[in-house]
Amino acid sequence: MKSNLRKTFTYSVFILALGALAACQPTETGKQEEAVATAAPAAPNTAVKRAAPEFFVIPEDMARKRVWICEDGVSDIFHVKHDCPILVQCKGKGSFRNLVLPRAIEEYGRYNCQECSKELDIIFDRDAVREIGG
């Protein structure tokens, strides 16, 4: 009786171990999804990292404005909205940073996002008319 019980227990443990091993193996659909994800083209704003901006003027009232950036080695834009669709694409590809606008431009060489911060184009416009504060 003990012999049969021991054999049954041994077979049960063996079957459970095989089941656990099979559950840990990646499925074919997972491989296909990974292939599709890597083959998908990058967003147009993050496809090629541009050189840091050579010219920019940050008005005093924007000097303390905080912006979001994606540190993924490819992105070269900053965002004023944390839920910007382009910034959300960074999830899983890089890390997010929230910093002041001057630092985003000076130290990270970022440009404004055309989706969530188009109104900040004036920062990089050489020909813009600016008021001289006094």
Secondary structure as UniProt FT lines:
FT   HELIX           2..23
FT   HELIX           28..39
FT   TURN            44..46
FT   HELIX           60..62
FT   TURN            63..64
FT   STRAND          66..71
FT   STRAND          77..79
FT   TURN            82..83
FT   HELIX           85..88
FT   TURN            89..90
FT   TURN            92..93
FT   STRAND          94..100
FT   HELIX           101..106
FT   TURN            107..108
FT   STRAND          111..112
FT   TURN            114..116
FT   HELIX           118..124
FT   TURN            126..127
//
